[in-house]
Every structure is written in C-alpha cells, then in structure tokens.
C-alpha cells in the first residue's frame, strides 16, 4: 500500500483512501477531503511551491498502479 500526505492539512493516509486527486506540474496530489482539494485547486503554489515536498506528491507511475483502487472506492461512496 502506498502512503501519501495531503499537501494542505498534512494528514497521511493510504492512497486508496484518497477523497480526490489533482495533477499539477507532472505530479499527482491526493487529498483526504473535498475541502483540502478545493484549497489546493484555488492556490496550488501555496502548498507545493516550485518543487513538491517529499511525501506529498506521487509520481505518475505510482498513480497508475493505485488509481483503479481509488476510483473503486470513490464509486462506492457515490
């Protein structure tokens, strides 16, 4: 299981439990809730700056491996 860190609030969680994700500057960022996702979308540079902070972004390769699980979980929440 891949652990990720929400760049807005700093909460760590399993990638499969992500509420939302956003691609930004070639990195995928995952969020624990819609509020954190909204804050990031409004001001992404406030949370990542020039380079992603360690542990906050997931490479596109890791995202492709884990994304199907996140989509399944999201559809169950629907």
Secondary structure, DSSP 8 states (H G I E B T S, - for coil): --EEE-TTT--EEEGGG-SEEEEETTEEEEESSHHHHHHHHH-HHHHH-SS--TTTEE-HHHHHHHHHHHHHHHHHH-
